[in-house]
């Protein structure tokens, strides 16, 4: 998969305006989502700069801001989400929203592929997950970067940056098959 074209730049301001179409500003869910997404954006931008990845910073920040756009459609009351869908679907639901709004495809793919450290079609079938029967694993550098940076911040609890040990424990508990993929991302971005 090639890297996204900078011809399709979406600025962080445009990303936040897009979020405001689905999240009423000032609500508990909007505040939580923005705090999480801005933390992920800062982490991803720092890695992009430190590792000289060469990704457009606006694109990195916009992708990070939009990666969780689908959470409001899920049932996760602990983070103020009262939708009908299982939380594991927030990435594919967010990707669908982004495609419907005409957002660049790279933004939709980041949303679609950031859960765990990616989920394969085989894992979806084996676990009977309510996801499309396809690989939802990050492929481009941008997808990998946002997936990795996202693991450092939860949307619940103190929302402070997690340690690598805490990330590994969380992935092992929720997506043990993803741990090897996370380790590959860690080697790339640490």
C-alpha positions in Angstrom: 0.0 0.0 0.0 1.4 3.4 -1.0 1.5 6.3 1.3 -1.4 8.8 1.2 -1.1 11.6 -1.3 -0.5 15.1 0.2 -3.0 16.3 -2.5 -5.7 15.1 -0.1 -4.6 17.0 3.0 -7.1 17.5 5.8 -5.9 20.0 8.4 -6.4 19.5 12.1 -8.8 22.4 12.2 -10.9 20.7 9.4 -10.7 17.4 11.3 -12.1 19.0 14.5 -14.9 20.7 12.5 -15.7 17.3 11.1 -15.8 15.8 14.6 -18.1 18.6 15.7 -20.7 17.4 13.1 -21.1 14.2 15.2 -20.0 15.3 18.7 -21.7 18.3 20.3 -19.0 20.5 21.6 -18.7 20.7 25.4 -20.4 17.4 26.1 -18.7 14.9 28.2 -18.1 12.6 25.2 -16.8 15.4 23.0 -14.4 16.5 25.8 -13.2 13.0 26.4 -12.7 12.2 22.7 -10.8 15.5 22.0 -8.5 14.9 25.0 -7.7 11.4 23.9 -7.4 12.3 20.2 -5.2 15.3 20.8 -2.9 13.2 23.0 -2.6 10.7 20.2 -2.0 13.5 17.7 0.8 15.0 19.9 2.4 11.5 20.4 2.2 10.7 16.6 3.6 14.1 15.6 6.5 13.7 18.1 7.4 10.3 16.7 7.0 11.6 13.1 9.5 14.3 13.9 11.9 12.3 16.1 12.1 9.4 13.7 12.2 11.7 10.6 9.3 9.7 9.0 8.6 12.4 6.5 4.8 12.3 6.9 2.9 15.6 6.5 2.3 16.9 10.1 -1.2 18.1 9.3 -2.1 14.7 7.9 -0.7 13.0 11.0 -2.6 15.2 13.3 -5.9 15.0 11.4 -5.7 11.2 11.2 -5.1 11.1 14.9 -8.0 13.4 15.6 -10.4 11.3 13.5 -9.3 7.8 14.3 -12.1 7.3 16.9 -14.8 9.2 15.2 -17.1 6.2 15.3 -17.2 5.6 19.1 -20.5 7.5 19.6 -22.3 4.7 17.6 -21.1 2.1 20.1 -22.3 0.8 23.5 -19.6 1.9 25.9 -21.3 3.7 28.8 -18.0 4.0 30.8 -16.9 6.5 28.1 -20.3 8.2 27.6 -21.1 6.1 24.4 -24.7 4.9 24.3 -25.1 3.6 20.7 -26.4 0.2 19.6 -23.1 -1.3 18.3 -20.4 -3.3 20.0 -17.4 -1.2 20.8 -15.1 -3.3 18.7 -16.9 -2.0 15.7 -16.0 1.7 16.3 -13.2 1.6 13.8 -15.2 0.3 10.9 -18.2 2.5 11.8 -15.9 5.5 11.9 -14.4 4.6 8.5 -17.9 4.4 7.0 -18.8 7.8 8.5 -15.6 9.3 7.1 -16.3 7.9 3.6 -19.8 9.1 3.7 -18.6 12.7 4.5 -16.2 12.7 1.7 -13.1 12.7 3.9 -9.9 11.4 2.3 -9.6 7.6 2.1 -6.4 7.6 4.1 -8.4 9.0 7.1 -11.0 6.3 6.8 -8.3 3.6 6.6 -6.6 4.9 9.7 -10.0 4.6 11.6 -10.7 1.2 10.2 -7.3 -0.3 11.0 -6.2 1.0 14.4 -8.0 -1.4 16.8 -5.6 -3.5 18.8 -2.5 -3.5 16.7 -4.7 -4.6 13.8 -7.0 -7.6 13.5 -6.7 -10.2 10.7 -9.6 -11.7 8.8 -8.5 -15.1 10.3 -8.8 -13.7 13.8 -12.2 -12.1 13.0 -13.5 -15.5 11.8 -11.9 -17.5 14.6 -13.4 -15.3 17.3 -16.7 -14.6 15.5 -16.1 -10.9 15.9 -18.8 -8.6 14.5 -16.4 -7.2 11.9 -16.2 -7.5 8.1 -14.3 -10.6 7.0 -11.2 -8.7 6.0 -7.8 -7.9 7.3 -8.1 -4.7 9.4 -4.3 -4.4 9.9 -2.5 -1.1 9.4 -0.5 -1.1 6.2 0.7 2.4 5.4 3.2 4.2 7.6 0.5 6.7 8.6 -1.9 3.8 9.6 0.9 2.2 11.6 1.9 5.4 13.3 -1.6 6.3 14.5 -2.3 2.7 15.6 0.9 2.8 17.6 0.4 6.2 19.1 -3.2 5.4 20.1 -2.0 2.5 22.4 -0.4 5.1 24.7 -3.7 6.7 25.7 -6.9 5.2 27.1 -10.3 6.9 26.8 -11.0 6.0 30.4 -9.3 6.3 33.8 -6.6 9.0 34.2 -6.0 9.2 30.5 -2.3 9.7 31.2 0.4 8.2 28.9 0.7 4.5 29.5 4.0 2.7 29.9 5.1 0.1 27.3 4.5 -2.6 30.0 1.0 -1.5 30.6 0.3 -1.4 26.8 1.6 -4.9 26.4 -0.5 -6.2 29.3 -3.6 -4.5 27.8 -3.0 -5.9 24.3 -2.3 -9.4 25.8 -5.6 -9.3 27.7 -7.7 -8.0 24.8 -5.9 -9.0 21.6 -3.1 -11.5 22.4 -2.6 -12.2 18.7 -1.9 -8.5 18.2 1.0 -8.4 20.6 3.6 -9.5 17.9 2.2 -6.8 15.6 2.5 -4.2 18.3 6.2 -5.3 19.0 6.9 -4.7 15.3 5.4 -1.2 15.5 7.4 -0.6 18.7 10.7 -1.5 17.0 9.7 0.9 14.1 8.7 3.9 16.2 10.4 3.7 19.7 
